[in-house]
Each structure stands twice: as C-alpha cells, then as structure tokens.
Amino acid sequence: MLKFITRSLISPNFPPDLLPLLYQPPSLVKFQPRPVPHPSHLSIKPILDPSHPAHGQYGLFTKRRISPSELIIPYLGIIHHTFIPLDDPNSPSEAGDTAVDEEQESDYDLSLVRISSHDPNNPRKGWHVSIGVDAAKAGNAARFVNDYRGIAVSPNAEFRIGTGEGGEVRMEIWSLKKGLGKGEEVLVSYGKSWWNARRTDGS
Ligand SMILES: C[S@@+](CC[C@H](N)C(=O)[O-])C[C@H]1O[C@@H](n2cnc3c(N)ncnc32)[C@H](O)[C@@H]1O
C-alpha cells in the first residue's frame, strides 16, 4: 500500500557513513528535512482518456498557471543506496549524469547522488556509491508525474537536483521555459535510458 509522506525517509539499511553525502558539501549533520505539505497548486487525477498512454493510472495536474522556471514540487520517497563494483560499466564515471536510475526495478526510483570510488568524499574505498530516492512504496504527489511521450510533443517540466530547507540534497520538479497553464498535466522526460531499460519488444 502506498504511504503519503511529507519528508523523505531513510531506508532502514542505509549506512550512516553515507549520510553526509546527502549534503553539499558533504557534512556530518543529522538528516532532518523540513516537511513539504501537499502543494495547493497541484492535483493527482485519474487518467480517464483512453488515448492517453497511462490510461487507467494517475497523473499530476496543475490547479493554477505555473510560471516559467518555477519549482513545482519536490520529489519525496525512500532514500536508499547501492555499492557499485569498480568494473561495473554503469559506474558513476561511465554512466554520466542521468537523473533517472535505470538500474532499479522500481518505476518510481530516481538517482540522487553518484560518487566515484576515487572521490575524496567517498567513505567506501573500492566502491562507487549510488544514492537514490524511490517513491514506489512511500512518496508525495510528485510520484504521479508522467513522461511526455505519447501525450505531448515535448515535456513542460524537468527533474532537477535541488536543496531542501534542511540543507539536504533532493530531487525536484521544475517547470520549463513556457510554464504551464491551469489544468495542464505536468510532464517530464524520464530519459531514453529509462525507456530502453523497460523495452519488452527487444528493440
Ligand atoms: C512514476 S510513475 C508515473 C505515475 C503513474 N502514472 C501512476 O499512476 O502511478 C511511472 C509509470 O507511469 C506510466 N507512464 C508514465 N508516463 C507514461 C507514458 N508517456 N506512456 C506510458 N506510460 C507512462 C508507466 O506505467 C510508468 O511505469
């Protein structure tokens, strides 16, 4: 069952020595994000249009006009980690800076921080470290944002790394340069690698 949360949670098996990596620059503070109430300018709505590719699911819609380059909503979820062996082709140095973590099975998982083994801030020598935020089981309205493909010609919003009021690194959804009209669906790009990782037709 989905749990609605107002702050991201740390996974129970998250190593405490990785907590400083959630701050920029990394620092030893207690992870204490300020609560993010549900924004009054957004609603989660069922997709009733049969021609919409996410028909039968939900989407995120605006209740007022959103200005260009406006923070629409932070993306909350459960913060978790992965240690990546040095010879893994998806290591941070090889994989680039993708926002969406295509390695994870969850469709609600975004990559937050990737630290290479030779980064002086990496407390685990011999491993790359990847930290993500997964809203599959617990999240806020942001988890309902759909990808623009098959719905619009281009996205009207994007994922951006930002900083919460408690100083923590977090994922956020921001409007792009046209802004959004009242009642419009918020649509991002999950990225080609996200879709490639889920392609079932073998192409
Ligand atoms: C982060 S969730 C988005 C919220 C989801 N619609 C819901 O109701 O929980 C990602 C999932 O939404 C669906 N989805 C999002 N954008 C889509 C698109 N452009 N075409 C088809 N399915 C999409 C896919 O099922 C995908 O796995």
The ligand as a Gaussian input file, in Angstrom:
#p B3LYP/6-31G(d) Opt

LIG

0 1
 C        6.483000       7.438000     -11.950000
 S        5.111000       6.523000     -12.485000
 C        4.003000       7.787000     -13.010000
 C        2.692000       7.713000     -12.280000
 C        1.795000       6.591000     -12.743000
 N        1.040000       7.018000     -13.910000
 C        0.867000       6.191000     -11.611000
 O       -0.363000       6.362000     -11.683000
 O        1.359000       5.680000     -10.578000
 C        5.733000       5.781000     -13.950000
 C        4.751000       4.887000     -14.662000
 O        3.727000       5.659000     -15.284000
 C        3.426000       5.155000     -16.571000
 N        3.748000       6.170000     -17.573000
 C        4.241000       7.398000     -17.325000
 N        4.405000       8.092000     -18.455000
 C        3.997000       7.292000     -19.458000
 C        3.937000       7.431000     -20.881000
 N        4.300000       8.546000     -21.503000
 N        3.490000       6.378000     -21.597000
 C        3.106000       5.236000     -20.993000
 N        3.137000       5.043000     -19.659000
 C        3.580000       6.060000     -18.892000
 C        4.240000       3.897000     -16.756000
 O        3.430000       2.808000     -16.330000
 C        5.378000       4.100000     -15.814000
 O        5.906000       2.883000     -15.346000

